[in-house]
Amino acid sequence: MAAEQDPEGRAAARPLLTDLYQATMALGYWRAGRAQDQAEFELFFRQCPFGGAFALAAGLRDCVRFLRAFRLRDADVQFLASALPPDTDPAFFEHLRALDCSGVTVRALPEGSLAFPGVPLLQVSGPLLVVQLLETPLLCLVSYASLIATNAARLRLIAGPDKRLLEMGLRRAQGPDGGLTASTYSYLGGFDASSNVLAGQLRGVPVAGTLAHSFVTSFSGSEVPPDPMLAPAAGQGSQVDLAASVEMWLERVCGHLGLGVQEPHRGERAAFVAYALAFPRAFQGLLDTYSVRRSGLPNFLAVALALQELGYQAVGVRLDSGDLLQQAREIRGVFRTAAAQFGVPWLQSVPIAVSNNIDEEELARLAQKGSEVNVIGIGTSVVTCPRQPSLGCVYKLVSVGGQPRMKLTEDPEKQTLPGSKAAFRLLGSDDVLQLAEEPPPQAGQELRVWPRGARESRTVRPAHVEPLLRLWVQQGQLCEPLPSLAESRAFAQQSLHRLSPAHRRLEQPALYQVALSEKLQALVDRLSARGAL
């Protein structure tokens, strides 16, 4: 899949998006004659993020795209030659020029899967030199994507299923690539749309947006629309001067609200009229530029009612400051009385959107029972993941030449699990890791497992056994079509729904167990003892 043939390829990582020590190790492998040794790495995380009990796996689509386009260009090789010792054998650089991922195989959790500590998100096997070079790019592609998807899933759980969530954090993101990744994977995690137009173009994320305060403040009220005439929505009948109609409606609205007709800001009203002329079928008012009660609300109602006479229906209002929950209640009350007063039933249910540095705590407040907020825009808190800025994924060697490899270290938490493995989800108990050579667990049959960190084994009898890792790439070839982003989003919501409430709980959740098979635990014990000698 060449990048120039793939619209999303324009967002793909390049081979030199890596750490220099990957290149120095590659030279070491090549010099030792081990470049073609078959090796396997696993990509996983050690702790669930944000103090929760789950994560969502994401980034697989980006990884597959990267692998299939992987090729070092002449300019890449020339730069590596300048960074490595000047006496490096030129044959090594010729070897690099010929590299691709045609010998690489990838097994992975489907995007949107629930993921837990120690369970591989990716298993990458192939020639040692190549799969070593893939470490940093794959970590970069998976770690942030999975963190964002998990963060978005948490926000969705807090908001509940009925609130519409918009990601609008591009201007707060860590650079353009971070912004595109955040917009993509916040959608996978449960957001409904993004303000990021490029995410719409490249990734198919639904996009949404209306107007900012700058649009409103740019009008003084003295402007004359070049064409104030608007035809009825049905397309039949005479055009109407919308600006003049709004002025007539303003007098009635101010009378209803107990306001003087001079109180609403003329410039704000002119901005609303201009926006309504441009978007008569999608008119939305930003109410808090001057005063919500004395200006934004009456100006919005005047324009909405003038549009109503022509058969159009306003789509919403937005607040971006103040006590959002209380203001939404007050606005809903005004909409209800205005709907009755003017005989416009749909007005009482106009969606109310809010934004303004909304975090988990404020979101919970806005989502509480009785809230009149319908749409919530979140920026900084979703794209920067302030509660935990990194998932901490690692990429560890587990076998070379068919022989298991294990990292011991001085820190038990950083020890790795050796050997090529399979992973299964046992309904009603654990995720289980076992050696790939072992027969898979069977539903209804007893299985002895060792929960990670426990001193004793326990016996489980799963009602259902689900294989977790699927073969996506074999010897560089895609084995099955990757799900679309929308399909992965739906799968993520299904996965979360299946998770027990105790594990889905965001504060002090129950720990989800990951266990090892007896044979894998025995291998760990044997290699640990050997390494301690």
Secondary structure, DSSP 4 states (H G I P E B T S, - for coil): --GGG-GGGGG---TTSS-HHHHHHHHHHHHTT-TT-EEEEEEE-SS-GGG-S-EE---HHHHHHHHHH----HHHHHHHHHHS-TT--HHHHHHHHT--STT-EEEEPPTT-EE-TTS-SEEEEEEHHHHHHTHHHHHHHHHHHHHHHHHHHHHHHHH-SSSEEEE--GGGSSHHHHHHHHHHHHHHTT--EES-HHHHHHH---B-----HHHHHT--S----S--EE--TTS-S--EEHHHHHHHHHHHHHHHHT--TTSS-HHHHHHHHHHHHH-TTS-EEE--SS-IIIIIHHHHHHHHHHHHHTT----EEEE-SS-HHHHHHHHHHHHHHHHHHHT-GGGGG--EEE-SS--HHHHHHHTSTT----EEEE-HHHHS-TT-S----EEEEEEETTEE-----S-GGGPPPPS-EEEEEETTS-EEEEETTSPPP-TTS-EEEEETT-SS-EEE--S-EEE--EEEEETTEE-SPPPPHHHHHHHHHHHHHHS-HHHH-SSSPPPPPEEEEHHHHHHHHHHHHHHH-
